[in-house]
Amino acid sequence: LALLTALEKRCRVGNDTPSLIKVCNASLQHCKDAENEAMQIHTLDTLSTRRSQKSAAIQAMIQLALPWVLVDKDSNIPLPSLKSDKLMVAMRDITDGKIFLEAERAQLTR
C-alpha cells in the first residue's frame, strides 16, 4: 500500500489521470481483498482529500466501492453489515458537496 501511495503521488503531480485512476482503484481493491474495513475507509478518505486530487480519480474510487455497500432489494442478498454502514457513511461524507458525484450520492442516500 505504501508503494501504491508513492506511485499515486507521482501520477497526481504528473497529471497522468488514467494511471492515477488505476493506482487509486488498485489501492482500494487491495484493502477490500484484505477484508480490512478500517483501512478501506482510511484509504478512500485519504486518497479523496489529497491536495489537487483529480475529480475523475475520486469518481472512479466511489464507483468502485459503490457495489460493496449497496443492496439489491429484488434479490435475496442479505442486508449490509454494520461495518459496511461505516463505509457507506464515509462515502456519503466524501460525496457531500461534490457536483460531479451527485448521482453516486443519490444512490447512497436511497
C-alpha positions as CSV (number, residue, x, y, z in Angstrom):
1,L,0.0,0.0,0.0
2,A,2.9,2.3,0.7
3,L,4.3,1.7,-2.8
4,L,0.9,2.5,-4.3
5,T,0.7,5.7,-2.3
6,A,4.1,6.9,-3.7
7,L,3.0,5.9,-7.2
8,E,-0.3,7.8,-6.7
9,K,1.6,10.9,-5.8
10,R,3.7,10.7,-8.9
11,C,0.7,10.2,-11.2
12,R,-1.2,13.0,-9.5
13,V,1.6,15.5,-9.7
14,G,2.4,14.5,-13.2
15,N,-1.2,14.9,-14.4
16,D,-1.4,11.2,-15.6
17,T,-5.1,10.8,-14.9
18,P,-5.6,7.3,-16.5
19,S,-2.7,5.8,-14.4
20,L,-3.9,7.7,-11.3
21,I,-7.3,6.1,-11.6
22,K,-5.8,2.7,-11.9
23,V,-3.5,3.2,-8.9
24,C,-6.3,4.6,-6.7
25,N,-8.6,1.7,-7.6
26,A,-5.8,-0.8,-7.0
27,S,-5.2,0.6,-3.5
28,L,-8.9,0.4,-2.7
29,Q,-9.2,-3.1,-4.1
30,H,-6.2,-4.2,-2.1
31,C,-7.9,-3.1,1.1
32,K,-11.1,-4.9,0.0
33,D,-9.2,-8.1,-0.7
34,A,-7.6,-8.0,2.7
35,E,-11.1,-7.5,4.2
36,N,-9.8,-4.6,6.3
37,E,-12.8,-2.3,6.5
38,A,-10.9,0.4,8.6
39,M,-8.1,0.5,6.1
40,Q,-10.6,0.7,3.3
41,I,-12.3,3.7,4.8
42,H,-8.9,5.3,5.6
43,T,-7.6,4.8,2.1
44,L,-10.8,6.1,0.5
45,D,-10.8,9.2,2.7
46,T,-7.1,9.9,2.3
47,L,-7.0,9.5,-1.5
48,S,-10.1,11.6,-2.0
49,T,-8.8,14.5,0.2
50,R,-5.4,14.8,-1.3
51,R,-4.3,18.2,-2.5
52,S,-5.2,18.7,-6.1
53,Q,-6.7,15.3,-6.5
54,K,-8.4,14.8,-9.8
55,S,-12.1,14.5,-9.8
56,A,-12.0,11.6,-12.2
57,A,-10.0,9.6,-9.7
58,I,-12.4,10.4,-6.8
59,Q,-15.3,9.4,-9.0
60,A,-13.7,6.2,-10.1
61,M,-13.0,5.2,-6.5
62,I,-16.5,5.9,-5.4
63,Q,-17.9,4.0,-8.4
64,L,-15.6,1.0,-7.5
65,A,-16.8,1.0,-3.9
66,L,-20.5,1.6,-4.6
67,P,-21.4,-2.0,-5.2
68,W,-19.8,-3.0,-1.9
69,V,-22.3,-1.1,0.1
70,L,-25.5,-1.2,-2.0
71,V,-28.0,-4.0,-1.6
72,D,-30.3,-5.1,-4.4
73,K,-33.8,-5.1,-3.0
74,D,-35.1,-7.5,-5.6
75,S,-32.6,-10.3,-4.9
76,N,-32.0,-12.3,-1.8
77,I,-28.8,-10.5,-0.8
78,P,-28.7,-10.1,2.9
79,L,-28.7,-6.6,4.4
80,P,-25.3,-4.9,4.8
81,S,-23.5,-5.4,8.0
82,L,-22.7,-2.7,10.5
83,K,-19.2,-2.5,9.1
84,S,-20.4,-1.6,5.6
85,D,-22.6,1.0,7.2
86,K,-19.4,2.8,8.3
87,L,-18.2,2.6,4.7
88,M,-21.5,4.0,3.4
89,V,-21.3,6.9,5.9
90,A,-17.7,7.6,4.8
91,M,-18.7,7.5,1.1
92,R,-21.6,9.9,1.9
93,D,-19.2,12.3,3.6
94,I,-16.8,12.2,0.6
95,T,-19.6,12.7,-2.0
96,D,-21.2,15.6,0.0
97,G,-20.9,18.9,-1.9
98,K,-19.2,17.5,-5.0
99,I,-21.3,18.2,-8.0
100,F,-19.6,15.5,-10.1
101,L,-20.7,12.9,-7.6
102,E,-24.4,13.8,-7.5
103,A,-25.6,10.5,-9.0
104,E,-23.5,8.4,-6.6
105,R,-24.6,10.4,-3.6
106,A,-28.3,9.9,-4.6
107,Q,-27.7,6.1,-4.8
108,L,-26.0,6.2,-1.3
109,T,-28.8,8.1,0.3
110,R,-31.7,6.0,-1.0
